[in-house]
Amino acid sequence: MERPKSEAAFAEAQKYIPGGVDSPVRALSAVGTTPIVAERAEGPYIWDVDGNRYTDLCMSWGVFLLGHNQKDVTRAAEAAVRRGSSFGMCTAGETRLAKLVNAAMPSMERLRFVNSGTEATMSAIRVARGFTGRDTLVKFEGCYHGHADHLLVSAGSAVANLRRASSAGVPEDFTRHTVCLPYNDTATFSKYMAESGDGVAAVIVEPVACNMGVVPPKPGFLETLRRETERHGAVLIFDEVITGFRLTSGGAQRLYGIRPDMTCVGKIVGGGFPAAAFGGRAEIMGMLAPSGPVYQAGTLSGNPVAMAAGEATLSRLSDQAVYDMHNERCERFFRKVESVLAHKKDVRVNHVGSMFTIFFNSDEVVDFATSARSDKPRFAKYFNNMLERGFYVSPSQFEGNFISLTHDDNILDALAVAIDESVE
Ligand SMILES: *Cc1c(COP(=O)(O)O)cnc(C)c1O
């Protein structure tokens, strides 16, 4: 597959845009390939500027469960933009989408729209701190919650309590109130809460981790988070920016039967436009200005085009039967892939619903430490083998892949064959 136009476009981009990208992972540096410059997309496919077609498994990082350029969504966005793309006033579309989100996730009794997942988690944490009057935030290693200063924190060493910024430009002072604990480690979390729980404002977690590759919660992990936060009066925040409207019509919280105090959604909720939301218990969300003392705002928040695309998307996804059918099809696909790869002792398939990661790892991947031991050079080879076969999988060992409703059985069969060959 030749990509001269992509290469030229990327060279030009690098003159003006740092690294040639507006988000680092797009540079494909982890897999040693020049970036693909996209031109258009439809259903499960993306075409690049050279006219190559890829079957996409990244799906804009999980944005498109309905597939790319789904016609109801595109039509709704087109109609909205003709009426005006922003008013700086209230619109009825915000309430309609809020109603759909609330119906899907009743724990989001009140919610507010923002423009990105980063903004959603940042704002949720501020509200939780305002509500509790406490400062400490507990997060889990390997979970990603956007790029706000106090969230770019990783466990500094084996001592879970020692923390350091995972990015330059983040003052150590900003990370002082963030505690990073190992994911899926119920004992460490319970011990921390027993000692320091009364100072914790919020515990934020990806209920299924998707940003160290897909890592499901162990039985009891989320239940323990719920029980301990309740006991100590801390706010439990589910970051469902990926899992919301992805795993079930009510996200991971419905799948696992846990009601968090607050939830963040993004990706799918904007139907491919910049929208996300944070919400939760009415008394917590009541802390927000103008009714309460916690400030948060946004010029383009609740943008009418994004609201229309989100409404068209969630309208298609309000029926749990859609998920049952889709997840069943994905399950059949995973069983096939697992049987094809069964003889490979150093390859693992982690999957939940329509999300999966193939780990080049001889151990079970249950947290950041195990995920980090994966064979990254081997993943890079696998990625490029897939690309040669016309499949664009998420370009890092530490990301999820996303199967849309437009990936039919024929595509999934071909995908299983390509995975088998590419792993080999
Ligand atoms: C993508 C993501 C975010 C950040 O969302 P952006 O829209 O990229 O700012 C936050 N949390 C999770 C779990 C995500 O996957």
The ligand as a Tripos MOL2 file, in Angstrom:
@<TRIPOS>MOLECULE
LIG
   15    15     1     0     0
SMALL
NO_CHARGES

@<TRIPOS>ATOM
      1 C1        -10.9090    9.8700   25.5560 C.3       1 LIG1
      2 C2        -11.0230    9.8220   27.0180 C.ar      1 LIG1
      3 C3        -11.0280   10.9910   27.8130 C.ar      1 LIG1
      4 C4        -10.7010   12.3330   27.2670 C.3       1 LIG1
      5 O1        -11.6100   12.7770   26.3290 O.3       1 LIG1
      6 P1        -11.1540   13.9050   25.2690 P.3       1 LIG1
      7 O2        -12.4250   14.2010   24.5340 O.co2     1 LIG1
      8 O3        -10.0890   13.2930   24.4370 O.co2     1 LIG1
      9 O4        -10.6620   15.0560   26.0620 O.co2     1 LIG1
     10 C5        -11.2990   10.8660   29.1510 C.ar      1 LIG1
     11 N1        -11.5380    9.6700   29.7040 N.ar      1 LIG1
     12 C6        -11.5310    8.5400   28.9880 C.ar      1 LIG1
     13 C7        -11.8390    7.2400   29.6580 C.3       1 LIG1
     14 C8        -11.2520    8.5770   27.6270 C.ar      1 LIG1
     15 O5        -11.1840    7.4410   26.9270 O.3       1 LIG1
@<TRIPOS>BOND
     1     1     2 1
     2     2     3 ar
     3     2    14 ar
     4     3     4 1
     5     3    10 ar
     6     4     5 1
     7     5     6 1
     8     6     7 2
     9     6     8 1
    10     6     9 1
    11    10    11 ar
    12    11    12 ar
    13    12    13 1
    14    12    14 ar
    15    14    15 1
@<TRIPOS>SUBSTRUCTURE
     1 LIG1         1 GROUP 0 **** ****
